[in-house]
Amino acid sequence: MSVRVQPITRDEHLAFVAARPSASHTQIPSWAEVKPDWRAESLGWFDATGQLVGAGLVLLRPLPGLPRYLAYLPEGPLIDWHEPGLERLLEPMVAHLGRRGAFAVRMGPPVVVRRWSAEAVKAAIADPAARRLRDVRATSFEPRAGQVADTLRRMGWRQTEPRGEDGFAAGQPRYVFQVPFAGRSLDDIRGGLNQQWRRNITKAEKAGVKVVRGGYEDLPAFHELYCETAERDRFVPRPLPYFQRMWSALTAEHPDRMRLYLAYHDGEVLAAATMLTVGDHVWYSYGASTSRRREVQPSSAVQWRMMTDAHELGAAVYDLRGITDTLEESSHLLGLLRFKVGTGGEAVEYLGEWDFPLNRLLYKALNLYLARR
């Protein structure tokens, strides 16, 4: 089967995404507008009959002073990753991007490798001998993922490794926590929450916490809480214009693509979060809260409202995004993992991000620069 890869229009790209059950929010056309420091191109995969059989959003990051780019397909492209002739899908992509001036291609195959149940993760956290999730026996495996990895290595792709002790990847997260919604009632989902989660939701309800949907004008209130959260949890916050740009781009593409929720108590916003939806996949994207009046559990109220609305939208998966790979008590991220495990969902490992160097000298320079950051 011969495959041709070439640029497609935004409408063609969006129609392809809309015809699929789900796709990463980083692979939709509007995501390009969220990343103005990158140039963007929608690519299409056409078979011998001219049918569009794949699509991908490519972000091109220019090198200072040179017409050369890092070509990045976060959590993509959207192709049949388990097709026996995977090479025939990837080789024309690399060739096209090389002609565009790419010195390297980075992609994140949306291929699940293995899963750990909430019970398995809780047992691993309690086990002093368990240091990393990757070393803990998984609840289930996807055998075809190994075949994809073998094909990529044979073609010359290199798997990137997480940087730092927290186990987070350089780009999109390799380990995430998801709550399966498909085939479950809302009562089933609430019953799957651990006792502490259910207790906190009830506390918020009894305390009179009200969760409302916000709009563009409420983003500054969210951002104020988000910056407080960043200082408390030791991460660098994104600026307010980033969220304003995200809201404008995503909601223009689809009115329900991005939602903002705010938890009020006695007239004060105590917690807020953003939610993204593509097809039947819903993400808890960014969360924020103040340290004041935490006893009324505003964050739990926000989460339950988002889960309720996601279920009403027909979500098959409620995705709480990245988790740490480390299980050591000394990690400041372990509390976040415990919080997500309380949903009763599952930890999921994806195949991670892979690089294909086209110019080895420039690629080596890029890695040296990233290592020093």
C-alpha positions as YAML, in Angstrom:
chain: A
units: angstrom
residues:
- id: 1
  name: MET
  ca: [0.00, 0.00, 0.00]
- id: 2
  name: SER
  ca: [1.48, 3.33, -1.07]
- id: 3
  name: VAL
  ca: [0.75, 6.29, 1.19]
- id: 4
  name: ARG
  ca: [1.12, 9.96, 0.38]
- id: 5
  name: VAL
  ca: [1.63, 12.60, 3.10]
- id: 6
  name: GLN
  ca: [0.87, 16.23, 2.32]
- id: 7
  name: PRO
  ca: [-0.60, 19.35, 3.94]
- id: 8
  name: ILE
  ca: [-4.37, 19.42, 4.38]
- id: 9
  name: THR
  ca: [-6.76, 22.22, 5.20]
- id: 10
  name: ARG
  ca: [-7.95, 22.99, 8.70]
- id: 11
  name: ASP
  ca: [-11.46, 21.85, 7.75]
- id: 12
  name: GLU
  ca: [-10.17, 18.52, 6.43]
- id: 13
  name: HIS
  ca: [-8.16, 18.01, 9.58]
- id: 14
  name: LEU
  ca: [-11.09, 18.85, 11.86]
- id: 15
  name: ALA
  ca: [-13.46, 16.59, 9.91]
- id: 16
  name: PHE
  ca: [-11.03, 13.68, 10.29]
- id: 17
  name: VAL
  ca: [-10.82, 14.26, 14.06]
- id: 18
  name: ALA
  ca: [-14.61, 14.56, 14.34]
- id: 19
  name: ALA
  ca: [-15.06, 11.17, 12.63]
- id: 20
  name: ARG
  ca: [-12.97, 9.42, 15.29]
- id: 21
  name: PRO
  ca: [-14.16, 8.44, 18.77]
- id: 22
  name: SER
  ca: [-11.44, 10.58, 20.32]
- id: 23
  name: ALA
  ca: [-8.12, 12.29, 19.72]
- id: 24
  name: SER
  ca: [-5.69, 14.18, 21.90]
- id: 25
  name: HIS
  ca: [-6.49, 17.85, 22.38]
- id: 26
  name: THR
  ca: [-2.90, 18.49, 21.23]
- id: 27
  name: GLN
  ca: [-3.76, 17.03, 17.81]
- id: 28
  name: ILE
  ca: [-6.68, 19.30, 16.91]
- id: 29
  name: PRO
  ca: [-6.22, 22.26, 14.53]
- id: 30
  name: SER
  ca: [-6.98, 24.91, 17.17]
- id: 31
  name: TRP
  ca: [-4.09, 23.73, 19.36]
- id: 32
  name: ALA
  ca: [-1.72, 25.43, 16.90]
- id: 33
  name: GLU
  ca: [-3.11, 28.80, 18.01]
- id: 34
  name: VAL
  ca: [-2.30, 27.99, 21.63]
- id: 35
  name: LYS
  ca: [1.39, 27.66, 20.70]
- id: 36
  name: PRO
  ca: [2.27, 30.90, 18.83]
- id: 37
  name: ASP
  ca: [6.03, 30.34, 19.24]
- id: 38
  name: TRP
  ca: [5.71, 27.36, 16.90]
- id: 39
  name: ARG
  ca: [4.71, 27.31, 13.26]
- id: 40
  name: ALA
  ca: [2.04, 24.75, 12.53]
- id: 41
  name: GLU
  ca: [0.92, 22.54, 9.69]
- id: 42
  name: SER
  ca: [-1.91, 20.04, 9.36]
- id: 43
  name: LEU
  ca: [-0.75, 16.89, 7.59]
- id: 44
  name: GLY
  ca: [-2.90, 14.25, 5.89]
- id: 45
  name: TRP
  ca: [-2.15, 10.63, 5.04]
- id: 46
  name: PHE
  ca: [-3.77, 9.52, 1.74]
- id: 47
  name: ASP
  ca: [-3.94, 5.94, 0.50]
- id: 48
  name: ALA
  ca: [-3.69, 4.83, -3.13]
- id: 49
  name: THR
  ca: [-7.38, 5.58, -3.69]
- id: 50
  name: GLY
  ca: [-6.99, 9.14, -2.44]
- id: 51
  name: GLN
  ca: [-8.85, 8.50, 0.81]
- id: 52
  name: LEU
  ca: [-7.68, 10.38, 3.91]
- id: 53
  name: VAL
  ca: [-6.55, 7.66, 6.34]
- id: 54
  name: GLY
  ca: [-4.59, 9.72, 8.86]
- id: 55
  name: ALA
  ca: [-4.00, 13.26, 10.09]
- id: 56
  name: GLY
  ca: [-1.61, 15.06, 12.35]
- id: 57
  name: LEU
  ca: [-0.86, 18.49, 13.75]
- id: 58
  name: VAL
  ca: [2.84, 19.28, 13.34]
- id: 59
  name: LEU
  ca: [4.38, 22.08, 15.38]
- id: 60
  name: LEU
  ca: [7.59, 23.49, 13.91]
- id: 61
  name: ARG
  ca: [10.01, 25.20, 16.30]
- id: 62
  name: PRO
  ca: [12.62, 27.24, 14.42]
- id: 63
  name: LEU
  ca: [16.26, 27.35, 15.44]
- id: 64
  name: PRO
  ca: [17.47, 30.91, 16.10]
- id: 65
  name: GLY
  ca: [19.01, 32.33, 12.95]
- id: 66
  name: LEU
  ca: [18.55, 29.16, 10.89]
- id: 67
  name: PRO
  ca: [15.75, 27.98, 8.58]
- id: 68
  name: ARG
  ca: [15.75, 24.62, 10.38]
- id: 69
  name: TYR
  ca: [13.04, 23.24, 12.65]
- id: 70
  name: LEU
  ca: [12.24, 20.71, 15.31]
- id: 71
  name: ALA
  ca: [9.04, 19.10, 14.00]
- id: 72
  name: TYR
  ca: [6.82, 17.99, 16.89]
- id: 73
  name: LEU
  ca: [3.63, 15.92, 16.79]
- id: 74
  name: PRO
  ca: [2.45, 15.83, 20.43]
- id: 75
  name: GLU
  ca: [0.40, 12.71, 21.18]
- id: 76
  name: GLY
  ca: [0.18, 12.01, 17.48]
- id: 77
  name: PRO
  ca: [-0.12, 11.55, 14.59]
- id: 78
  name: LEU
  ca: [-3.63, 10.08, 14.26]
- id: 79
  name: ILE
  ca: [-2.88, 6.98, 12.22]
- id: 80
  name: ASP
  ca: [-3.44, 3.23, 12.57]
- id: 81
  name: TRP
  ca: [-0.49, 2.46, 14.82]
- id: 82
  name: HIS
  ca: [-1.11, -1.27, 14.70]
- id: 83
  name: GLU
  ca: [-1.10, -1.58, 10.94]
- id: 84
  name: PRO
  ca: [1.44, -4.21, 9.85]
- id: 85
  name: GLY
  ca: [3.08, -1.74, 7.45]
- id: 86
  name: LEU
  ca: [3.71, 1.05, 9.97]
- id: 87
  name: GLU
  ca: [6.89, 2.02, 8.11]
- id: 88
  name: ARG
  ca: [4.80, 2.97, 5.07]
- id: 89
  name: LEU
  ca: [2.94, 5.52, 7.20]
- id: 90
  name: LEU
  ca: [5.93, 7.07, 8.93]
- id: 91
  name: GLU
  ca: [8.57, 7.17, 6.19]
- id: 92
  name: PRO
  ca: [6.64, 9.61, 3.95]
- id: 93
  name: MET
  ca: [5.96, 11.81, 7.00]
- id: 94
  name: VAL
  ca: [9.66, 12.02, 7.82]
- id: 95
  name: ALA
  ca: [10.50, 12.69, 4.17]
- id: 96
  name: HIS
  ca: [7.94, 15.52, 3.96]
- id: 97
  name: LEU
  ca: [9.16, 17.15, 7.18]
- id: 98
  name: GLY
  ca: [12.76, 16.84, 6.02]
- id: 99
  name: ARG
  ca: [11.83, 18.80, 2.89]
- id: 100
  name: ARG
  ca: [10.21, 21.40, 5.18]
- id: 101
  name: GLY
  ca: [13.57, 21.93, 6.87]
- id: 102
  name: ALA
  ca: [13.21, 19.74, 9.95]
- id: 103
  name: PHE
  ca: [16.50, 18.68, 11.56]
- id: 104
  name: ALA
  ca: [14.60, 16.23, 13.80]
- id: 105
  name: VAL
  ca: [11.08, 14.86, 14.20]
- id: 106
  name: ARG
  ca: [9.54, 14.20, 17.61]
- id: 107
  name: MET
  ca: [6.22, 12.40, 18.04]
- id: 108
  name: GLY
  ca: [4.18, 10.80, 20.81]
- id: 109
  name: PRO
  ca: [2.40, 7.67, 19.60]
- id: 110
  name: PRO
  ca: [-0.99, 7.43, 21.37]
- id: 111
  name: VAL
  ca: [-0.33, 3.76, 22.09]
- id: 112
  name: VAL
  ca: [-1.05, 2.29, 25.53]
- id: 113
  name: VAL
  ca: [1.63, -0.07, 26.87]
- id: 114
  name: ARG
  ca: [0.18, -1.19, 30.23]
- id: 115
  name: ARG
  ca: [-2.25, -0.29, 33.01]
- id: 116
  name: TRP
  ca: [-2.28, -0.50, 36.80]
- id: 117
  name: SER
  ca: [-5.53, -0.61, 38.75]
- id: 118
  name: ALA
  ca: [-6.05, 1.81, 41.63]
- id: 119
  name: GLU
  ca: [-5.57, -1.12, 44.04]
- id: 120
  name: ALA
  ca: [-2.25, -2.02, 42.41]
- id: 121
  name: VAL
  ca: [-0.99, 1.57, 42.65]
- id: 122
  name: LYS
  ca: [-2.08, 1.88, 46.30]
- id: 123
  name: ALA
  ca: [-0.27, -1.36, 47.14]
- id: 124
  name: ALA
  ca: [2.86, -0.10, 45.35]
- id: 125
  name: ILE
  ca: [2.80, 3.19, 47.26]
- id: 126
  name: ALA
  ca: [2.55, 1.26, 50.53]
- id: 127
  name: ASP
  ca: [5.42, -1.06, 49.59]
- id: 128
  name: PRO
  ca: [8.75, 0.42, 50.80]
- id: 129
  name: ALA
  ca: [10.60, -1.72, 48.25]
- id: 130
  name: ALA
  ca: [8.72, -0.16, 45.30]
- id: 131
  name: ARG
  ca: [10.57, 2.88, 44.02]
- id: 132
  name: ARG
  ca: [9.02, 3.47, 40.59]
- id: 133
  name: LEU
  ca: [5.72, 2.58, 38.98]
- id: 134
  name: ARG
  ca: [7.50, 1.20, 35.91]
- id: 135
  name: ASP
  ca: [9.03, -1.52, 38.09]
- id: 136
  name: VAL
  ca: [5.68, -2.65, 39.55]
- id: 137
  name: ARG
  ca: [3.81, -5.52, 37.92]
- id: 138
  name: ALA
  ca: [1.01, -4.10, 35.80]
- id: 139
  name: THR
  ca: [-2.61, -5.20, 35.99]
- id: 140
  name: SER
  ca: [-2.86, -5.52, 32.21]
- id: 141
  name: PHE
  ca: [-0.56, -5.33, 29.19]
- id: 142
  name: GLU
  ca: [-1.01, -4.39, 25.53]
- id: 143
  name: PRO
  ca: [1.23, -6.83, 23.64]
- id: 144
  name: ARG
  ca: [0.96, -4.91, 20.35]
- id: 145
  name: ALA
  ca: [2.72, -1.91, 21.90]
- id: 146
  name: GLY
  ca: [5.97, -3.85, 21.93]
- id: 147
  name: GLN
  ca: [5.62, -4.50, 18.22]
- id: 148
  name: VAL
  ca: [5.19, -0.77, 17.57]
- id: 149
  name: ALA
  ca: [8.28, 0.01, 19.66]
- id: 150
  name: ASP
  ca: [10.33, -2.63, 17.85]
- id: 151
  name: THR
  ca: [9.31, -1.18, 14.48]
- id: 152
  name: LEU
  ca: [10.27, 2.33, 15.54]
- id: 153
  name: ARG
  ca: [13.69, 1.24, 16.76]
- id: 154
  name: ARG
  ca: [14.29, -0.68, 13.57]
- id: 155
  name: MET
  ca: [13.49, 2.46, 11.58]
- id: 156
  name: GLY
  ca: [15.97, 4.55, 13.59]
- id: 157
  name: TRP
  ca: [13.59, 6.28, 16.02]
- id: 158
  name: ARG
  ca: [14.92, 6.92, 19.54]
- id: 159
  name: GLN
  ca: [12.72, 6.83, 22.63]
- id: 160
  name: THR
  ca: [13.18, 9.91, 24.81]
- id: 161
  name: GLU
  ca: [13.67, 9.37, 28.51]
- id: 162
  name: PRO
  ca: [12.02, 11.39, 31.31]
- id: 163
  name: ARG
  ca: [14.26, 14.09, 32.76]
- id: 164
  name: GLY
  ca: [14.52, 14.66, 36.49]
- id: 165
  name: GLU
  ca: [13.63, 12.53, 39.48]
- id: 166
  name: ASP
  ca: [9.88, 13.00, 39.17]
- id: 167
  name: GLY
  ca: [9.68, 10.80, 36.08]
- id: 168
  name: PHE
  ca: [7.88, 13.35, 33.92]
- id: 169
  name: ALA
  ca: [8.74, 13.41, 30.24]
- id: 170
  name: ALA
  ca: [10.19, 16.40, 28.44]
- id: 171
  name: GLY
  ca: [6.96, 16.95, 26.51]
- id: 172
  name: GLN
  ca: [3.61, 15.21, 26.95]
- id: 173
  name: PRO
  ca: [3.23, 12.88, 29.95]
- id: 174
  name: ARG
  ca: [4.10, 9.21, 29.52]
- id: 175
  name: TYR
  ca: [2.18, 8.18, 32.64]
- id: 176
  name: VAL
  ca: [-1.37, 9.41, 33.18]
- id: 177
  name: PHE
  ca: [-4.31, 8.55, 35.42]
- id: 178
  name: GLN
  ca: [-7.69, 7.84, 33.85]
- id: 179
  name: VAL
  ca: [-11.14, 6.93, 35.10]
- id: 180
  name: PRO
  ca: [-13.07, 4.67, 32.67]
- id: 181
  name: PHE
  ca: [-16.64, 5.96, 32.20]
- id: 182
  name: ALA
  ca: [-17.86, 3.77, 29.33]
- id: 183
  name: GLY
  ca: [-20.77, 1.57, 30.35]
- id: 184
  name: ARG
  ca: [-20.90, 2.97, 33.90]
- id: 185
  name: SER
  ca: [-23.67, 4.95, 35.55]
- id: 186
  name: LEU
  ca: [-22.91, 8.06, 37.58]
- id: 187
  name: ASP
  ca: [-23.71, 6.04, 40.72]
- id: 188
  name: ASP
  ca: [-21.15, 3.46, 39.62]
- id: 189
  name: ILE
  ca: [-18.53, 6.18, 39.19]
- id: 190
  name: ARG
  ca: [-19.28, 7.74, 42.58]
- id: 191
  name: GLY
  ca: [-19.22, 4.31, 44.18]
- id: 192
  name: GLY
  ca: [-15.79, 3.72, 42.67]
- id: 193
  name: LEU
  ca: [-14.34, 6.73, 44.50]
- id: 194
  name: ASN
  ca: [-12.53, 5.90, 47.71]
- id: 195
  name: GLN
  ca: [-14.05, 6.73, 51.06]
- id: 196
  name: GLN
  ca: [-12.09, 9.96, 51.46]
- id: 197
  name: TRP
  ca: [-13.21, 11.27, 48.07]
- id: 198
  name: ARG
  ca: [-16.86, 10.50, 48.82]
- id: 199
  name: ARG
  ca: [-16.57, 12.05, 52.27]
- id: 200
  name: ASN
  ca: [-15.02, 15.24, 50.84]
- id: 201
  name: ILE
  ca: [-17.74, 15.59, 48.20]
- id: 202
  name: THR
  ca: [-20.40, 15.24, 50.88]
- id: 203
  name: LYS
  ca: [-18.61, 17.81, 53.08]
- id: 204
  name: ALA
  ca: [-18.59, 20.31, 50.22]
- id: 205
  name: GLU
  ca: [-22.30, 19.75, 49.55]
- id: 206
  name: LYS
  ca: [-23.21, 20.21, 53.22]
- id: 207
  name: ALA
  ca: [-21.00, 23.30, 53.54]
- id: 208
  name: GLY
  ca: [-22.88, 24.96, 50.66]
- id: 209
  name: VAL
  ca: [-20.04, 25.05, 48.12]
- id: 210
  name: LYS
  ca: [-21.48, 26.04, 44.74]
- id: 211
  name: VAL
  ca: [-19.71, 25.10, 41.51]
- id: 212
  name: VAL
  ca: [-20.54, 27.17, 38.44]
- id: 213
  name: ARG
  ca: [-19.31, 27.28, 34.87]
- id: 214
  name: GLY
  ca: [-17.28, 30.36, 34.10]
- id: 215
  name: GLY
  ca: [-16.34, 32.20, 30.94]
- id: 216
  name: TYR
  ca: [-13.46, 34.14, 29.45]
- id: 217
  name: GLU
  ca: [-14.05, 36.96, 31.93]
- id: 218
  name: ASP
  ca: [-13.44, 34.55, 34.84]
- id: 219
  name: LEU
  ca: [-9.99, 33.46, 33.70]
- id: 220
  name: PRO
  ca: [-8.20, 36.12, 35.83]
- id: 221
  name: ALA
  ca: [-9.88, 34.72, 38.97]
- id: 222
  name: PHE
  ca: [-8.78, 31.22, 37.97]
- id: 223
  name: HIS
  ca: [-5.26, 32.42, 37.23]
- id: 224
  name: GLU
  ca: [-4.88, 34.10, 40.61]
- id: 225
  name: LEU
  ca: [-5.64, 30.78, 42.33]
- id: 226
  name: TYR
  ca: [-3.45, 28.94, 39.83]
- id: 227
  name: CYS
  ca: [-0.43, 31.12, 40.69]
- id: 228
  name: GLU
  ca: [-1.01, 30.48, 44.40]
- id: 229
  name: THR
  ca: [-1.13, 26.76, 43.63]
- id: 230
  name: ALA
  ca: [2.11, 26.99, 41.63]
- id: 231
  name: GLU
  ca: [3.93, 28.59, 44.54]
- id: 232
  name: ARG
  ca: [2.57, 26.02, 46.98]
- id: 233
  name: ASP
  ca: [3.31, 23.00, 44.74]
- id: 234
  name: ARG
  ca: [6.63, 24.28, 43.37]
- id: 235
  name: PHE
  ca: [6.03, 24.57, 39.64]
- id: 236
  name: VAL
  ca: [6.38, 27.46, 37.18]
- id: 237
  name: PRO
  ca: [2.92, 28.82, 36.26]
- id: 238
  name: ARG
  ca: [1.85, 29.70, 32.75]
- id: 239
  name: PRO
  ca: [0.92, 33.37, 32.22]
- id: 240
  name: LEU
  ca: [-2.69, 34.50, 32.01]
- id: 241
  name: PRO
  ca: [-2.49, 35.22, 28.23]
- id: 242
  name: TYR
  ca: [-1.77, 31.51, 27.65]
- id: 243
  name: PHE
  ca: [-5.15, 30.54, 29.12]
- id: 244
  name: GLN
  ca: [-6.92, 33.40, 27.38]
- id: 245
  name: ARG
  ca: [-5.43, 32.28, 24.07]
- id: 246
  name: MET
  ca: [-6.39, 28.67, 24.78]
- id: 247
  name: TRP
  ca: [-9.98, 29.67, 25.59]
- id: 248
  name: SER
  ca: [-10.38, 31.81, 22.48]
- id: 249
  name: ALA
  ca: [-8.86, 29.22, 20.13]
- id: 250
  name: LEU
  ca: [-10.53, 26.10, 21.47]
- id: 251
  name: THR
  ca: [-14.03, 27.48, 22.05]
- id: 252
  name: ALA
  ca: [-14.02, 29.09, 18.59]
- id: 253
  name: GLU
  ca: [-13.45, 25.62, 17.14]
- id: 254
  name: HIS
  ca: [-16.15, 24.02, 19.32]
- id: 255
  name: PRO
  ca: [-18.15, 25.74, 22.09]
- id: 256
  name: ASP
  ca: [-17.64, 22.82, 24.49]
- id: 257
  name: ARG
  ca: [-13.98, 22.18, 23.69]
- id: 258
  name: MET
  ca: [-12.87, 24.01, 26.85]
- id: 259
  name: ARG
  ca: [-14.82, 24.68, 30.03]
- id: 260
  name: LEU
  ca: [-13.96, 26.58, 33.19]
- id: 261
  name: TYR
  ca: [-15.43, 25.66, 36.58]
- id: 262
  name: LEU
  ca: [-15.27, 27.77, 39.75]
- id: 263
  name: ALA
  ca: [-16.17, 26.72, 43.30]
- id: 264
  name: TYR
  ca: [-17.71, 29.48, 45.43]
- id: 265
  name: HIS
  ca: [-18.23, 29.55, 49.19]
- id: 266
  name: ASP
  ca: [-19.71, 32.60, 50.90]
- id: 267
  name: GLY
  ca: [-19.17, 34.59, 47.71]
- id: 268
  name: GLU
  ca: [-15.45, 33.79, 47.38]
- id: 269
  name: VAL
  ca: [-13.81, 31.66, 44.70]
- id: 270
  name: LEU
  ca: [-11.83, 28.97, 46.51]
- id: 271
  name: ALA
  ca: [-11.02, 26.55, 43.68]
- id: 272
  name: ALA
  ca: [-11.21, 26.40, 39.90]
- id: 273
  name: ALA
  ca: [-10.32, 24.04, 37.07]
- id: 274
  name: THR
  ca: [-10.38, 23.76, 33.30]
- id: 275
  name: MET
  ca: [-11.83, 20.82, 31.36]
- id: 276
  name: LEU
  ca: [-11.13, 19.87, 27.73]
- id: 277
  name: THR
  ca: [-13.23, 17.60, 25.51]
- id: 278
  name: VAL
  ca: [-12.47, 15.95, 22.16]
- id: 279
  name: GLY
  ca: [-14.94, 13.26, 21.13]
- id: 280
  name: ASP
  ca: [-15.61, 10.94, 24.04]
- id: 281
  name: HIS
  ca: [-12.35, 11.78, 25.85]
- id: 282
  name: VAL
  ca: [-12.49, 14.41, 28.60]
- id: 283
  name: TRP
  ca: [-9.45, 15.85, 30.38]
- id: 284
  name: TYR
  ca: [-9.11, 17.57, 33.72]
- id: 285
  name: SER
  ca: [-6.57, 20.02, 32.38]
- id: 286
  name: TYR
  ca: [-5.50, 22.61, 34.98]
- id: 287
  name: GLY
  ca: [-6.55, 22.88, 38.61]
- id: 288
  name: ALA
  ca: [-6.16, 25.72, 41.10]
- id: 289
  name: SER
  ca: [-7.09, 26.35, 44.71]
- id: 290
  name: THR
  ca: [-6.39, 28.58, 47.66]
- id: 291
  name: SER
  ca: [-5.19, 27.41, 51.06]
- id: 292
  name: ARG
  ca: [-8.05, 29.28, 52.71]
- id: 293
  name: ARG
  ca: [-11.07, 27.32, 53.95]
- id: 294
  name: ARG
  ca: [-9.83, 24.02, 52.63]
- id: 295
  name: GLU
  ca: [-12.06, 22.28, 55.16]
- id: 296
  name: VAL
  ca: [-15.09, 22.91, 52.92]
- id: 297
  name: GLN
  ca: [-13.42, 20.83, 50.19]
- id: 298
  name: PRO
  ca: [-13.90, 23.13, 47.16]
- id: 299
  name: SER
  ca: [-11.49, 21.16, 44.95]
- id: 300
  name: SER
  ca: [-13.47, 17.96, 45.52]
- id: 301
  name: ALA
  ca: [-16.64, 19.81, 44.61]
- id: 302
  name: VAL
  ca: [-15.09, 21.02, 41.34]
- id: 303
  name: GLN
  ca: [-13.86, 17.55, 40.44]
- id: 304
  name: TRP
  ca: [-17.22, 15.92, 41.06]
- id: 305
  name: ARG
  ca: [-19.05, 18.57, 39.04]
- id: 306
  name: MET
  ca: [-16.64, 18.03, 36.13]
- id: 307
  name: MET
  ca: [-17.05, 14.25, 36.37]
- id: 308
  name: THR
  ca: [-20.83, 14.67, 36.42]
- id: 309
  name: ASP
  ca: [-20.79, 16.93, 33.36]
- id: 310
  name: ALA
  ca: [-18.31, 14.66, 31.55]
- id: 311
  name: HIS
  ca: [-20.62, 11.71, 32.11]
- id: 312
  name: GLU
  ca: [-23.55, 13.74, 30.81]
- id: 313
  name: LEU
  ca: [-21.52, 14.55, 27.69]
- id: 314
  name: GLY
  ca: [-21.09, 10.83, 27.04]
- id: 315
  name: ALA
  ca: [-17.42, 10.59, 27.99]
- id: 316
  name: ALA
  ca: [-15.80, 7.17, 27.74]
- id: 317
  name: VAL
  ca: [-12.73, 8.34, 29.66]
- id: 318
  name: TYR
  ca: [-12.16, 11.01, 32.31]
- id: 319
  name: ASP
  ca: [-8.45, 11.78, 32.11]
- id: 320
  name: LEU
  ca: [-6.63, 13.38, 35.05]
- id: 321
  name: ARG
  ca: [-3.47, 13.72, 32.94]
- id: 322
  name: GLY
  ca: [0.09, 13.29, 34.14]
- id: 323
  name: ILE
  ca: [1.27, 11.44, 37.22]
- id: 324
  name: THR
  ca: [4.71, 10.92, 38.67]
- id: 325
  name: ASP
  ca: [6.53, 7.64, 38.12]
- id: 326
  name: THR
  ca: [8.24, 7.81, 41.49]
- id: 327
  name: LEU
  ca: [6.69, 6.10, 44.51]
- id: 328
  name: GLU
  ca: [9.10, 7.42, 47.12]
- id: 329
  name: GLU
  ca: [7.68, 9.25, 50.14]
- id: 330
  name: SER
  ca: [10.22, 12.04, 49.69]
- id: 331
  name: SER
  ca: [8.65, 13.10, 46.39]
- id: 332
  name: HIS
  ca: [6.45, 16.19, 46.68]
- id: 333
  name: LEU
  ca: [4.37, 14.78, 43.80]
- id: 334
  name: LEU
  ca: [3.30, 11.63, 45.62]
- id: 335
  name: GLY
  ca: [0.38, 13.46, 47.23]
- id: 336
  name: LEU
  ca: [-0.98, 14.29, 43.77]
- id: 337
  name: LEU
  ca: [-0.72, 10.63, 42.78]
- id: 338
  name: ARG
  ca: [-2.61, 9.59, 45.93]
- id: 339
  name: PHE
  ca: [-5.29, 12.17, 45.14]
- id: 340
  name: LYS
  ca: [-5.81, 10.78, 41.63]
- id: 341
  name: VAL
  ca: [-5.73, 7.16, 42.80]
- id: 342
  name: GLY
  ca: [-8.69, 8.02, 45.03]
- id: 343
  name: THR
  ca: [-10.88, 8.23, 41.94]
- id: 344
  name: GLY
  ca: [-10.72, 4.46, 41.62]
- id: 345
  name: GLY
  ca: [-9.40, 4.71, 38.06]
- id: 346
  name: GLU
  ca: [-6.18, 3.34, 36.62]
- id: 347
  name: ALA
  ca: [-2.63, 4.44, 35.92]
- id: 348
  name: VAL
  ca: [-1.82, 4.18, 32.22]
- id: 349
  name: GLU
  ca: [1.57, 4.10, 30.54]
- id: 350
  name: TYR
  ca: [1.84, 5.26, 26.94]
- id: 351
  name: LEU
  ca: [4.68, 4.49, 24.57]
- id: 352
  name: GLY
  ca: [6.25, 7.88, 25.30]
- id: 353
  name: GLU
  ca: [7.87, 10.31, 22.91]
- id: 354
  name: TRP
  ca: [10.25, 9.30, 20.12]
- id: 355
  name: ASP
  ca: [12.79, 11.27, 18.10]
- id: 356
  name: PHE
  ca: [14.06, 10.78, 14.56]
- id: 357
  name: PRO
  ca: [17.27, 12.79, 13.95]
- id: 358
  name: LEU
  ca: [17.64, 14.09, 10.40]
- id: 359
  name: ASN
  ca: [20.69, 16.25, 11.15]
- id: 360
  name: ARG
  ca: [22.66, 14.56, 13.91]
- id: 361
  name: LEU
  ca: [24.82, 17.58, 14.72]
- id: 362
  name: LEU
  ca: [21.84, 19.91, 15.26]
- id: 363
  name: TYR
  ca: [19.98, 17.15, 17.11]
- id: 364
  name: LYS
  ca: [22.91, 16.65, 19.48]
- id: 365
  name: ALA
  ca: [23.08, 20.39, 20.09]
- id: 366
  name: LEU
  ca: [19.36, 20.42, 20.93]
- id: 367
  name: ASN
  ca: [19.78, 17.64, 23.49]
- id: 368
  name: LEU
  ca: [22.74, 19.40, 25.11]
- id: 369
  name: TYR
  ca: [20.66, 22.58, 25.38]
- id: 370
  name: LEU
  ca: [17.71, 20.72, 26.93]
- id: 371
  name: ALA
  ca: [19.97, 18.91, 29.39]
- id: 372
  name: ARG
  ca: [21.26, 22.24, 30.73]
- id: 373
  name: ARG
  ca: [17.84, 23.82, 31.22]
...
